[in-house]
């Protein structure tokens, strides 16, 4: 995208920007530019050099594998996953002539990759992030590093680093970006490049094996096709209950279940489950988010003869993973000429995981049980039942402190782009903490708008 803006100057697509703000990422083919689309995952482009006509060809379709039922017994499925993961990691190590390392967050996915990689290479180098003021998992990463005798580095991120680098980190993406985990990803990649050229990560595991808490309710109820009686009852209950603000609370979990059951629209069901930035604030949009492509995809997926859990996982896989998470890591690593490789996205695992039985991915209220049970073989017990966190940052503290001045400068500018999409009075109220939402959600919304403005002024206008 950065190269494109240097060659031609396409017009900004305000409808796409509205969708981006609501979702938190550009969905699949969407870009911030009119008449410019990204090539979808699993596709390549054929160009006739005589006529200059192009044709998109789909060479890999995940929908096929989500509709194939894998009837393996649970113990056999664990063995097969172990085999596939060993093969994928060994292949990614053997295909490199240079030193290979691994990102190690303290979670199960990167821990599994590290533990198996240590079997296939000597002097494995691992890297984790420690951020002042955030939840610190570096001690868990250290346990894995010690068990497998890796050459381990802890990257400390300080406020002074962030103030100096934040605009550069966001501009690297070449399009609006509001994923704040791009910050620790950038710094850990920067440090890793000093020691290695290829790095393994655990990306894709959560989207393939049910690693998100929001998947749990879809295991127990078909929210995509809830009946009129349950929908009406849920709407009545949520209308009289106070809004939930604490993300990790039991009340928030029950409240979101009722909200999900109260929707009779596929798009609202998905948005409520997966992107909560502006849910409830739709009336603040001047340019209403339409999300036509997402709506069409949801209708197609809902017609597939698969379970509700598989529908939500498949939707996330082809949207959030490929539109947000993988580009984030790719850009963070390539900014430092470091190559990131994702063993969980090997062809064998992509064909194996989708058809697994639902209870291999969500068991009552437990996420990704098949990965947790495989991890028992490799990882310290302290890691097995840890909640998902990844590389976290204290976004609330940064938005209210070290980043407050620069965010205010961008968001209060008279020519801010977001003013064409969202009411400026709403954002000004957010800046002054006048909107009744949690501090965490407020920080995420402000950072999302900030990411848009940094791109607009630092990338598009340049």
C-alpha positions as CSV (number, residue, x, y, z in Angstrom):
1,X,0.0,0.0,0.0
2,X,2.9,2.4,0.7
3,X,4.3,1.7,-2.7
4,X,0.9,2.2,-4.4
5,X,0.5,5.6,-2.9
6,X,3.9,6.6,-4.3
7,X,3.0,5.5,-7.9
8,X,-0.6,6.7,-8.2
9,X,-2.9,8.8,-6.0
10,X,-6.2,6.9,-5.6
11,X,-9.1,8.6,-4.0
12,X,-10.0,7.7,-0.4
13,X,-13.0,5.3,-0.1
14,X,-15.0,6.8,2.7
15,X,-17.4,3.8,2.8
16,X,-14.4,1.5,3.3
17,X,-13.1,3.8,6.1
18,X,-16.5,3.6,7.9
19,X,-16.4,-0.2,7.7
20,X,-12.8,-0.2,8.9
21,X,-13.6,1.9,11.9
22,X,-16.5,-0.3,12.9
23,X,-14.7,-3.6,12.4
24,X,-11.2,-2.5,13.4
25,X,-9.7,-3.8,10.2
26,X,-10.2,-3.8,6.4
27,X,-12.3,-6.8,5.6
28,X,-10.7,-9.2,3.1
29,X,-10.5,-7.4,-0.3
30,X,-11.2,-3.9,1.1
31,X,-8.6,-1.1,1.1
32,X,-8.9,2.6,2.0
33,X,-8.8,3.4,-1.7
34,X,-11.5,3.6,-4.3
35,X,-11.0,1.1,-7.1
36,X,-8.2,-0.8,-5.3
37,X,-8.7,-4.3,-3.9
38,X,-6.4,-6.7,-2.1
39,X,-6.0,-10.2,-3.6
40,X,-7.9,-12.7,-1.4
41,X,-6.2,-15.4,0.5
42,X,-5.9,-18.7,-1.4
43,X,-5.9,-16.8,-4.7
44,X,-3.5,-15.8,-7.4
45,X,-3.8,-13.4,-10.3
46,X,-3.3,-14.3,-13.9
47,X,-2.4,-11.5,-16.3
48,X,-2.4,-11.8,-20.0
49,X,0.6,-10.0,-21.2
50,X,-0.9,-9.4,-24.7
51,X,-4.2,-8.0,-23.6
52,X,-3.4,-6.8,-20.1
53,X,-6.6,-8.5,-18.9
54,X,-6.4,-10.2,-15.5
55,X,-8.2,-13.1,-13.9
56,X,-8.4,-14.2,-10.3
57,X,-7.9,-17.9,-9.7
58,X,-8.7,-19.6,-6.4
59,X,-6.3,-22.4,-5.7
60,X,-7.1,-23.2,-2.1
61,X,-10.6,-23.0,-0.5
62,X,-10.9,-23.6,3.2
63,X,-14.7,-23.9,2.9
64,X,-14.2,-27.4,1.5
65,X,-12.4,-28.6,4.7
66,X,-14.9,-27.1,7.1
67,X,-17.6,-29.2,5.4
68,X,-15.6,-32.4,5.7
69,X,-16.2,-34.2,9.0
70,X,-13.1,-35.6,10.7
71,X,-14.2,-38.6,12.7
72,X,-10.9,-39.3,14.4
73,X,-11.0,-40.3,18.1
74,X,-9.7,-37.7,20.4
75,X,-6.4,-39.5,21.3
76,X,-5.8,-40.2,17.6
77,X,-6.5,-36.5,16.8
78,X,-3.9,-35.4,19.3
79,X,-1.3,-37.8,17.8
80,X,-2.1,-36.5,14.3
81,X,-1.8,-32.9,15.4
82,X,1.5,-33.7,17.1
83,X,2.7,-35.3,13.9
84,X,1.6,-32.4,11.6
85,X,3.1,-29.8,13.9
86,X,6.5,-31.6,14.1
87,X,6.5,-31.8,10.3
88,X,5.5,-28.2,9.8
89,X,8.2,-26.9,12.2
90,X,10.9,-29.1,10.9
91,X,10.2,-28.1,7.4
92,X,10.4,-24.4,8.2
93,X,13.7,-24.9,10.0
94,X,15.3,-27.1,7.4
95,X,14.3,-24.8,4.5
96,X,16.4,-22.0,6.0
97,X,20.2,-21.7,5.6
98,X,20.3,-19.1,8.4
99,X,19.7,-19.1,12.1
100,X,16.0,-19.7,13.1
101,X,14.4,-18.4,16.3
102,X,10.9,-18.2,17.9
103,X,8.7,-15.6,19.4
104,X,7.7,-16.9,22.9
105,X,4.8,-15.0,24.5
106,X,4.2,-17.3,27.5
107,X,1.1,-18.9,26.0
108,X,0.4,-22.4,24.7
109,X,0.7,-21.8,20.9
110,X,4.1,-20.2,20.9
111,X,5.2,-22.5,23.7
112,X,4.4,-25.6,21.6
113,X,6.2,-24.1,18.6
114,X,9.3,-23.4,20.7
115,X,9.3,-26.8,22.4
116,X,9.2,-28.7,19.1
117,X,11.6,-26.4,17.4
118,X,14.1,-27.1,20.1
119,X,14.1,-30.7,19.0
120,X,15.1,-29.8,15.5
121,X,17.7,-27.2,15.9
122,X,20.5,-26.4,18.4
123,X,21.0,-23.2,20.2
124,X,17.4,-22.0,19.5
125,X,17.0,-18.3,20.2
126,X,13.7,-17.2,21.7
127,X,12.3,-13.7,22.3
128,X,9.5,-12.3,24.5
129,X,8.2,-8.8,25.4
130,X,8.0,-7.2,28.8
131,X,6.1,-3.9,28.9
132,X,6.1,-1.6,31.9
133,X,2.6,-1.3,33.4
134,X,1.0,-4.3,31.6
135,X,0.3,-7.9,32.6
136,X,3.7,-9.6,32.5
137,X,4.0,-13.1,31.0
138,X,7.7,-13.0,30.6
139,X,8.2,-15.3,33.7
140,X,6.0,-18.0,31.9
141,X,8.0,-17.6,28.7
142,X,11.2,-18.0,30.9
143,X,9.9,-21.3,32.2
144,X,9.7,-22.7,28.6
145,X,13.1,-21.2,27.7
146,X,14.7,-22.8,30.7
147,X,13.1,-26.2,30.1
148,X,14.4,-26.3,26.5
149,X,17.7,-24.4,27.2
150,X,17.0,-21.8,24.6
151,X,19.1,-18.6,24.2
152,X,16.4,-16.4,25.6
153,X,16.0,-12.6,25.3
154,X,13.4,-10.4,27.1
155,X,12.7,-7.2,25.3
156,X,11.8,-4.3,27.6
157,X,9.5,-1.7,26.0
158,X,9.7,1.8,27.6
159,X,7.5,4.8,27.3
160,X,10.4,6.8,25.7
161,X,10.6,4.2,22.9
162,X,6.9,4.5,22.2
163,X,6.8,8.3,22.0
164,X,9.6,8.2,19.5
165,X,8.4,5.4,17.3
166,X,4.6,5.2,17.4
167,X,4.0,7.1,14.1
168,X,6.6,5.1,12.3
169,X,5.1,1.8,13.5
170,X,1.6,2.7,12.3
171,X,2.8,4.2,9.0
172,X,4.7,1.0,8.2
173,X,1.3,-0.6,7.5
174,X,0.5,1.6,4.6
175,X,-3.1,1.7,5.5
176,X,-5.1,2.6,8.7
177,X,-4.2,0.2,11.5
178,X,-5.7,0.1,15.0
179,X,-4.2,-3.2,16.3
180,X,-2.2,-2.0,19.3
181,X,-0.4,-5.3,19.5
182,X,1.5,-4.1,16.4
183,X,3.6,-2.1,19.0
184,X,5.2,-5.0,20.9
185,X,5.4,-7.0,17.7
186,X,7.5,-4.2,16.2
187,X,9.9,-4.1,19.1
188,X,10.3,-7.9,19.5
189,X,11.0,-8.2,15.8
190,X,13.6,-5.4,16.0
191,X,15.5,-7.2,18.7
192,X,15.2,-10.6,17.1
193,X,16.8,-9.3,13.9
194,X,20.0,-8.6,15.8
195,X,20.4,-12.4,16.3
196,X,18.4,-14.3,13.6
197,X,16.9,-13.9,10.1
198,X,13.9,-16.3,10.4
199,X,11.5,-16.5,13.3
200,X,8.7,-18.9,14.1
201,X,5.4,-17.9,15.7
202,X,2.1,-19.4,16.9
203,X,-0.2,-17.4,14.6
204,X,-3.3,-19.2,13.4
205,X,-3.7,-21.6,16.2
206,X,-6.5,-19.8,17.9
207,X,-8.5,-19.4,14.7
208,X,-8.1,-23.1,13.8
209,X,-8.5,-24.7,17.2
210,X,-11.0,-22.5,19.1
211,X,-8.7,-20.3,21.2
212,X,-11.1,-17.4,21.8
213,X,-13.5,-17.1,24.7
214,X,-16.2,-15.6,22.4
215,X,-16.4,-19.1,20.6
216,X,-17.8,-20.8,23.8
217,X,-21.4,-19.7,23.4
218,X,-21.5,-20.7,19.8
219,X,-20.7,-24.3,20.9
220,X,-23.9,-24.4,23.0
221,X,-26.4,-22.4,21.0
222,X,-27.0,-21.5,17.3
223,X,-26.9,-17.8,17.5
224,X,-26.9,-17.6,13.7
225,X,-30.4,-19.0,13.6
226,X,-32.0,-18.3,17.0
227,X,-35.8,-18.5,17.1
228,X,-38.3,-15.7,17.5
229,X,-39.3,-16.7,21.0
230,X,-35.7,-16.7,22.3
231,X,-34.8,-13.6,20.4
232,X,-37.8,-11.6,21.8
233,X,-37.1,-12.8,25.4
234,X,-33.4,-11.9,25.1
235,X,-34.2,-8.4,23.8
236,X,-36.5,-7.7,26.7
237,X,-33.9,-8.8,29.3
238,X,-31.1,-6.8,27.8
239,X,-33.3,-3.7,27.6
240,X,-33.7,-3.7,31.4
241,X,-30.3,-4.9,32.4
242,X,-27.4,-2.4,32.9
243,X,-24.7,-2.5,30.2
244,X,-21.6,-4.6,31.0
245,X,-18.3,-2.8,31.0
246,X,-15.8,-5.2,32.7
247,X,-14.6,-7.5,29.9
248,X,-13.5,-10.4,32.0
249,X,-16.5,-10.5,34.4
250,X,-19.1,-13.2,34.6
251,X,-21.8,-10.6,34.2
252,X,-20.3,-9.4,31.0
253,X,-20.3,-13.0,29.7
254,X,-24.0,-13.5,30.5
255,X,-24.9,-10.1,29.1
256,X,-23.2,-10.7,25.8
257,X,-24.9,-14.1,25.6
258,X,-28.3,-12.3,25.9
259,X,-27.3,-9.7,23.4
260,X,-26.3,-12.3,20.9
261,X,-29.5,-14.2,21.4
262,X,-31.5,-11.0,20.9
263,X,-30.3,-10.4,17.4
264,X,-32.1,-11.7,14.3
265,X,-29.5,-10.3,11.9
266,X,-26.4,-12.2,10.9
267,X,-24.2,-9.1,10.7
268,X,-25.2,-8.0,14.2
269,X,-24.6,-11.4,15.6
270,X,-21.1,-11.5,14.2
271,X,-20.2,-7.9,15.1
272,X,-21.5,-8.4,18.7
273,X,-19.3,-11.5,19.1
274,X,-16.2,-10.3,17.4
275,X,-15.9,-6.5,17.2
276,X,-17.2,-4.4,20.1
277,X,-15.6,-1.1,19.4
278,X,-18.6,0.9,18.2
279,X,-21.4,-1.5,18.9
280,X,-24.1,0.6,20.5
281,X,-22.7,3.8,19.0
282,X,-24.0,3.3,15.4
283,X,-25.9,6.6,15.6
284,X,-22.6,8.5,15.9
285,X,-21.6,7.6,12.4
286,X,-22.2,10.2,9.7
287,X,-21.2,7.7,7.0
288,X,-22.9,4.5,8.1
289,X,-20.9,1.3,7.9
290,X,-22.4,-1.0,5.3
291,X,-20.1,-4.0,5.4
292,X,-21.7,-5.5,2.2
293,X,-19.0,-8.1,1.6
294,X,-19.0,-9.3,5.2
295,X,-22.8,-9.5,5.1
296,X,-22.7,-11.5,1.9
297,X,-20.0,-13.9,3.2
298,X,-22.0,-14.4,6.4
299,X,-25.1,-15.4,4.4
300,X,-23.0,-17.9,2.4
301,X,-21.4,-19.4,5.5
302,X,-24.7,-19.6,7.3
303,X,-26.0,-21.8,4.4
304,X,-23.1,-24.3,4.8
305,X,-24.2,-27.6,6.5
306,X,-21.9,-27.0,9.5
307,X,-22.3,-26.2,13.2
308,X,-22.7,-22.7,14.6
309,X,-19.2,-23.0,16.2
310,X,-17.6,-23.9,12.8
311,X,-19.4,-20.9,11.2
312,X,-17.9,-18.4,13.7
313,X,-14.5,-19.9,13.6
314,X,-14.5,-20.1,9.7
315,X,-15.6,-16.4,9.5
316,X,-12.8,-15.3,11.8
317,X,-10.3,-17.4,10.0
318,X,-11.0,-15.8,6.6
319,X,-11.5,-12.3,8.0
320,X,-9.6,-11.4,11.1
321,X,-6.7,-13.8,10.6
322,X,-5.9,-12.8,7.0
323,X,-7.1,-9.2,7.2
324,X,-5.6,-8.2,10.5
325,X,-3.4,-10.6,12.4
326,X,-1.1,-12.0,9.7
327,X,-0.5,-8.6,8.0
328,X,0.4,-7.2,11.5
329,X,3.1,-9.8,12.1
330,X,4.3,-9.8,8.5
331,X,4.8,-6.0,8.5
332,X,6.4,-6.0,12.0
333,X,9.0,-8.5,10.9
334,X,9.6,-7.2,7.4
335,X,10.2,-3.7,8.8
336,X,13.4,-5.2,10.1
337,X,14.1,-7.6,7.2
338,X,13.1,-10.5,9.4
339,X,11.1,-13.4,7.9
340,X,8.2,-14.7,10.0
341,X,7.0,-18.2,9.6
342,X,3.7,-19.7,11.0
343,X,3.8,-23.5,11.4
344,X,0.2,-23.8,12.4
345,X,-0.7,-22.6,8.9
346,X,1.0,-25.5,7.2
347,X,-1.1,-27.1,4.4
348,X,-1.4,-30.3,6.5
349,X,-2.8,-28.5,9.5
350,X,-5.1,-26.4,7.4
351,X,-6.6,-29.5,5.9
352,X,-6.8,-31.4,9.2
353,X,-8.1,-28.8,11.8
354,X,-11.4,-27.5,10.2
355,X,-13.2,-30.9,10.2
356,X,-12.4,-31.8,13.8
357,X,-15.3,-32.4,16.1
358,X,-16.5,-29.3,18.0
359,X,-15.7,-30.7,21.5
360,X,-12.0,-31.0,20.4
361,X,-12.0,-27.2,20.1
362,X,-14.5,-26.1,22.8
363,X,-15.2,-28.4,25.7
364,X,-17.9,-27.0,27.9
365,X,-16.3,-23.6,28.8
366,X,-12.7,-24.6,28.0
367,X,-11.1,-23.2,24.9
368,X,-8.8,-25.2,22.5
369,X,-8.7,-28.4,24.7
370,X,-6.8,-30.4,22.0
371,X,-4.0,-27.9,22.1
372,X,-4.0,-27.8,25.9
373,X,-3.9,-31.6,26.1
374,X,-1.0,-31.7,23.5
375,X,0.8,-29.1,25.5
376,X,0.8,-31.3,28.6
377,X,3.5,-33.3,26.8
378,X,5.8,-30.3,26.3
379,X,5.1,-27.3,28.5
380,X,5.3,-26.5,32.2
381,X,2.0,-27.0,34.0
382,X,1.7,-23.3,34.9
383,X,1.1,-22.5,31.2
384,X,-1.5,-25.0,30.3
385,X,-4.6,-23.3,31.7
386,X,-3.5,-19.7,31.4
387,X,-6.1,-17.4,29.7
388,X,-5.2,-16.1,26.3
389,X,-3.2,-12.9,26.4
390,X,-0.3,-12.7,23.8
391,X,2.0,-9.7,23.8
392,X,0.0,-7.2,25.8
393,X,0.4,-3.4,26.3
394,X,-1.1,-1.1,28.9
395,X,-3.2,0.8,26.3
396,X,-5.4,2.5,28.8
397,X,-2.4,4.0,30.6
398,X,-0.7,5.1,27.4
399,X,-3.8,6.7,25.9
400,X,-4.3,8.6,29.2
401,X,-0.7,9.4,29.7
402,X,2.3,9.2,27.4
403,X,0.3,9.2,24.2
404,X,-2.4,11.7,25.3
405,X,-0.8,14.8,23.8
406,X,-0.1,13.3,20.4
407,X,-3.6,11.7,20.2
408,X,-5.2,15.0,21.1
409,X,-3.1,16.7,18.4
410,X,-4.3,14.3,15.7
411,X,-7.9,14.0,16.8
412,X,-8.6,17.7,17.5
413,X,-7.1,18.8,14.1
414,X,-9.6,20.8,12.1
415,X,-8.9,18.7,9.0
416,X,-9.1,15.3,10.6
417,X,-10.4,12.6,8.2
418,X,-12.6,10.9,10.7
419,X,-14.8,14.0,10.8
420,X,-16.3,12.9,7.5
421,X,-17.2,9.5,9.0
422,X,-18.0,10.0,12.7
423,X,-19.4,12.9,14.6
424,X,-16.5,15.0,15.9
425,X,-18.5,15.8,19.0
426,X,-18.6,12.1,20.0
427,X,-14.8,11.8,19.7
428,X,-14.3,15.1,21.7
429,X,-16.5,13.7,24.4
430,X,-14.4,10.5,24.4
431,X,-11.3,12.5,24.8
432,X,-12.8,14.3,27.8
433,X,-14.1,11.0,29.3
434,X,-17.8,12.1,29.0
435,X,-19.0,8.9,27.3
436,X,-20.1,6.2,29.8
437,X,-18.0,3.2,28.6
438,X,-15.2,1.3,30.2
439,X,-11.7,2.8,30.1
440,X,-10.4,-0.1,28.1
441,X,-13.0,0.4,25.3
442,X,-12.5,4.1,25.3
443,X,-8.8,3.6,24.8
444,X,-9.3,1.2,22.0
445,X,-11.7,3.6,20.1
446,X,-9.3,6.5,20.5
447,X,-6.4,4.4,19.3
448,X,-8.4,3.3,16.3
449,X,-9.2,6.8,15.3
450,X,-5.6,7.8,16.0
451,X,-4.3,5.0,13.6
452,X,-6.6,6.4,10.9
453,X,-5.3,9.9,11.3
454,X,-1.6,8.9,11.4
455,X,-2.1,7.0,8.1
456,X,-4.0,9.9,6.5
457,X,-1.5,12.6,7.4
458,X,1.7,10.6,7.4
459,X,1.1,8.2,4.5
460,X,-1.7,9.3,2.2
461,X,-1.0,13.0,2.2
462,X,2.8,12.5,1.8
